[in-house]
C-alpha cells in the first residue's frame, strides 16, 4: 500500500510539473518611442511589450525582454538569438531571414522625411536633390523601395536613430532619413532642441505597416503557432485594437487575418 501511495504521489508531482511547464520566449525591444521604449535603467515598455504580456495571460510562457539597438536586435533575430521582434516592415529580403506574423499591429499613415541641420544652406525639394548628400540610415532599417534599392546615393549606417542625429549635429552626415512620426516623438522624449534640425521639403508619404516577426528557428516550434493563434484571438475580440489605441495607432480589423 505504501508503495502504491508513493507511486501515486510521484505521478501527481510529475503531472503538476508538466502542467506548469512554461515556454521561454525572448523578445527584442529597441528604442523607438512611443512604440518601443528603453529607459536609462533598462526598463522596457511600448506596444510590443504590452502585446506580449497580454498573450502571456493566455499562454504558458515566460517572457524575457532584451533591450538592444535596432540593428543589433535585428541581427540577433536573424541569428536565432532572439525569438520575437516587433515593429518590422515586411520586405522580401527580410522574409528570407525571419517569419512575419499577420496581421500587422502597427499602421502609420506617416512619411519618410529627411532632416538636415538647421543652418544647412542646401535644399532637398525632390528625390534627385538627395544625390551627393551623405545620408544617415539606421543599420538594417527598411524605408521606401526606391530609396533602399538606389546604389547611387551615399548612405552612412548609424547604430540607432539617436546615433544618426548625433552624426548629423556633428557634421558627419548631411541628412538623416526617418519616419516622421517616430522621429518627432523621439525628439520630444530625448529633449533634442527642435531648432537644431529642420525637415527638408521632399518627403515620401506612405502607409507603414509594423509586424511581429519570429526567428526562423523559433518559427518552426509548435509554440510559435500558438502565438500566431493568440494574435488572431487578440484581433477578433478587440483586445489588440485596445492595446495599440494607447499609442495612437488605428484599429486592427479582423478582415486583415490571413488564414
C-alpha positions as CSV (number, residue, x, y, z in Angstrom):
1,X,0.0,0.0,0.0
2,X,2.8,2.4,0.9
3,X,4.5,1.7,-2.5
4,X,1.1,2.5,-4.2
5,X,0.8,5.9,-2.5
6,X,4.4,6.7,-3.2
7,X,3.9,5.9,-6.9
8,X,0.7,8.0,-6.9
9,X,2.5,11.0,-5.3
10,X,5.3,10.7,-7.9
11,X,2.7,10.6,-10.7
12,X,0.8,13.7,-9.3
13,X,4.1,15.5,-8.9
14,X,5.2,14.8,-12.5
15,X,1.7,15.8,-13.8
16,X,1.9,19.1,-11.9
17,X,5.3,19.8,-13.3
18,X,4.1,19.1,-16.8
19,X,1.1,21.3,-16.3
20,X,3.2,24.2,-15.1
21,X,5.9,24.0,-17.8
22,X,6.5,27.4,-19.4
23,X,8.0,28.2,-22.7
24,X,10.7,30.8,-22.5
25,X,10.2,33.4,-25.2
26,X,13.0,36.0,-25.7
27,X,11.6,39.3,-27.1
28,X,13.7,42.2,-28.5
29,X,12.8,45.8,-27.6
30,X,14.5,48.6,-29.5
31,X,14.1,52.3,-28.5
32,X,11.6,53.7,-31.0
33,X,9.3,56.0,-28.9
34,X,6.5,55.7,-28.3
35,X,6.1,52.2,-29.7
36,X,9.1,50.7,-28.1
37,X,11.0,52.4,-25.2
38,X,14.0,51.6,-23.1
39,X,14.7,53.7,-20.0
40,X,18.1,54.7,-18.8
41,X,17.8,51.9,-16.1
42,X,17.0,49.4,-18.8
43,X,13.2,49.1,-18.2
44,X,11.2,48.3,-21.3
45,X,7.8,49.5,-22.4
46,X,5.7,50.1,-25.5
47,X,3.3,48.3,-27.8
48,X,5.4,45.1,-28.3
49,X,5.8,44.7,-24.5
50,X,2.0,45.2,-23.9
51,X,1.1,42.8,-26.7
52,X,3.4,40.0,-25.5
53,X,2.3,40.5,-21.9
54,X,-1.4,40.3,-23.0
55,X,-0.5,37.0,-24.8
56,X,1.2,35.8,-21.7
57,X,-2.1,35.9,-19.8
58,X,-3.4,33.1,-22.0
59,X,-0.3,31.2,-23.0
60,X,2.1,29.3,-20.7
61,X,5.2,31.3,-21.4
62,X,7.9,33.1,-19.5
63,X,8.9,36.4,-21.2
64,X,12.5,37.7,-21.3
65,X,12.8,41.2,-22.8
66,X,16.1,42.1,-24.3
67,X,16.8,45.8,-24.8
68,X,19.1,46.5,-27.8
69,X,19.7,49.0,-30.6
70,X,17.5,48.3,-33.7
71,X,20.4,46.9,-35.8
72,X,21.6,44.7,-33.0
73,X,18.1,43.4,-32.3
74,X,17.6,42.6,-36.0
75,X,20.9,40.7,-36.2
76,X,20.2,38.7,-33.1
77,X,16.8,37.7,-34.5
78,X,18.4,36.6,-37.8
79,X,20.9,34.6,-35.8
80,X,18.2,32.9,-33.7
81,X,19.5,34.6,-30.5
82,X,16.1,36.1,-30.1
83,X,12.6,34.7,-30.7
84,X,10.4,37.7,-31.3
85,X,10.8,41.3,-32.5
86,X,8.1,43.9,-33.2
87,X,7.5,46.9,-35.5
88,X,9.2,45.4,-38.5
89,X,8.4,46.4,-42.1
90,X,7.9,43.3,-44.2
91,X,10.3,43.1,-47.2
92,X,11.3,40.2,-49.5
93,X,14.8,40.3,-48.2
94,X,13.7,40.0,-44.5
95,X,11.3,37.2,-45.3
96,X,14.4,35.1,-46.2
97,X,15.7,35.6,-42.7
98,X,12.6,35.6,-40.4
99,X,8.9,34.8,-40.4
100,X,6.3,37.5,-40.2
101,X,3.1,37.2,-38.3
102,X,-0.1,38.7,-39.7
103,X,-1.9,40.9,-39.4
104,X,0.4,43.8,-38.6
105,X,-0.3,45.5,-35.3
106,X,1.1,48.9,-36.4
107,X,-0.2,51.0,-39.2
108,X,1.2,54.5,-39.6
109,X,0.0,56.9,-42.2
110,X,3.2,58.8,-42.0
111,X,6.1,60.0,-44.2
112,X,9.7,59.2,-44.6
113,X,11.3,62.6,-44.2
114,X,14.9,63.9,-44.5
115,X,16.3,66.0,-41.6
116,X,19.2,68.5,-42.0
117,X,21.0,70.8,-39.6
118,X,19.0,74.0,-39.1
119,X,21.9,76.1,-40.5
120,X,22.3,73.9,-43.7
121,X,22.3,76.0,-46.8
122,X,21.2,73.4,-49.3
123,X,17.6,72.3,-50.1
124,X,16.0,68.9,-50.9
125,X,12.9,69.7,-52.9
126,X,12.8,66.4,-54.9
127,X,14.3,63.0,-54.9
128,X,17.2,64.0,-57.2
129,X,18.4,66.5,-54.7
130,X,19.5,63.6,-52.5
131,X,22.3,62.8,-54.9
132,X,25.7,63.8,-53.5
133,X,24.4,64.1,-49.9
134,X,25.7,61.9,-47.1
135,X,22.5,60.4,-45.7
136,X,22.5,58.6,-42.3
137,X,20.4,55.4,-42.3
138,X,19.7,53.2,-39.3
139,X,21.5,49.9,-39.9
140,X,19.2,47.2,-41.1
141,X,16.2,49.6,-41.4
142,X,13.7,49.4,-44.3
143,X,12.4,52.6,-46.0
144,X,10.7,53.0,-49.3
145,X,11.7,50.8,-52.2
146,X,13.2,53.4,-54.5
147,X,15.5,54.7,-51.7
148,X,16.5,51.3,-50.4
149,X,17.4,50.0,-53.9
150,X,19.2,53.1,-55.0
151,X,23.0,52.4,-55.2
152,X,23.9,55.9,-56.4
153,X,23.1,57.6,-53.1
154,X,25.7,57.9,-50.3
155,X,24.3,56.1,-47.3
156,X,26.1,56.1,-43.9
157,X,25.0,53.5,-41.4
158,X,24.1,54.5,-37.9
159,X,23.5,52.2,-34.9
160,X,20.3,53.9,-33.9
161,X,18.1,56.8,-34.8
162,X,19.6,58.7,-31.9
163,X,23.1,58.0,-33.2
164,X,22.0,59.2,-36.7
165,X,21.0,62.6,-35.4
166,X,24.2,62.8,-33.3
167,X,26.1,62.3,-36.6
168,X,24.1,65.0,-38.2
169,X,24.7,67.5,-35.5
170,X,28.5,66.7,-35.6
171,X,28.5,67.3,-39.4
172,X,29.4,63.7,-40.2
173,X,26.4,63.4,-42.5
174,X,24.2,65.9,-44.3
175,X,20.9,64.3,-43.8
176,X,19.0,61.8,-41.7
177,X,16.1,59.7,-43.1
178,X,13.5,58.7,-40.6
179,X,9.7,58.0,-40.2
180,X,8.4,61.5,-39.3
181,X,6.0,60.4,-36.6
182,X,8.5,58.3,-34.6
183,X,11.4,60.8,-35.1
184,X,9.3,63.6,-33.8
185,X,8.3,61.5,-30.8
186,X,11.9,60.7,-30.1
187,X,13.0,64.3,-30.4
188,X,10.4,65.2,-27.7
189,X,11.4,62.4,-25.3
190,X,15.2,62.9,-25.8
191,X,14.6,66.7,-25.4
192,X,16.6,67.4,-28.6
193,X,16.2,71.1,-29.3
194,X,13.7,71.4,-32.2
195,X,15.6,74.4,-33.6
196,X,18.8,72.3,-34.1
197,X,17.3,70.4,-37.1
198,X,14.9,71.1,-39.9
199,X,12.8,69.0,-42.3
200,X,13.5,69.1,-46.0
201,X,10.6,69.8,-48.4
202,X,10.9,66.4,-50.1
203,X,9.1,63.6,-48.4
204,X,7.8,60.2,-49.3
205,X,4.2,59.6,-48.0
206,X,3.4,56.0,-47.2
207,X,1.3,53.7,-45.1
208,X,3.8,51.9,-42.9
209,X,2.9,48.5,-41.5
210,X,4.8,47.1,-38.5
211,X,4.7,43.4,-37.9
212,X,5.7,40.9,-35.2
213,X,8.4,38.7,-36.6
214,X,9.8,35.4,-35.4
215,X,13.3,34.0,-35.8
216,X,13.4,31.1,-38.3
217,X,14.3,28.6,-35.6
218,X,11.6,29.7,-33.2
219,X,9.0,29.8,-36.1
220,X,9.5,26.0,-36.5
221,X,8.3,25.3,-33.0
222,X,4.7,24.3,-32.0
223,X,4.7,27.3,-29.6
224,X,5.2,29.7,-32.5
225,X,1.8,28.6,-34.0
226,X,0.2,29.2,-30.6
227,X,1.5,32.8,-30.7
228,X,0.0,33.3,-34.2
229,X,-3.3,31.9,-33.0
230,X,-3.3,34.1,-29.9
231,X,-2.5,37.1,-32.1
232,X,-5.6,36.3,-34.2
233,X,-7.6,36.0,-31.0
234,X,-6.5,39.4,-29.8
235,X,-7.7,40.8,-33.1
236,X,-11.0,39.0,-33.1
237,X,-12.0,40.0,-29.5
238,X,-10.8,43.6,-29.9
239,X,-8.0,43.5,-27.4
240,X,-5.3,44.2,-29.9
241,X,-7.1,47.4,-31.0
242,X,-7.4,48.4,-27.4
243,X,-3.7,47.9,-26.8
244,X,-2.5,49.8,-29.9
245,X,-5.0,52.7,-29.3
246,X,-2.8,53.6,-26.3
247,X,-0.1,54.5,-28.9
248,X,-2.5,56.4,-31.2
249,X,-2.4,53.5,-33.7
250,X,-5.6,52.6,-35.7
251,X,-7.8,49.6,-35.1
252,X,-6.7,46.2,-36.4
253,X,-9.5,44.7,-38.4
254,X,-10.4,41.0,-38.3
255,X,-10.5,41.2,-42.1
256,X,-6.7,41.5,-42.0
257,X,-6.3,38.0,-40.6
258,X,-4.6,35.7,-43.1
259,X,-5.6,32.0,-42.6
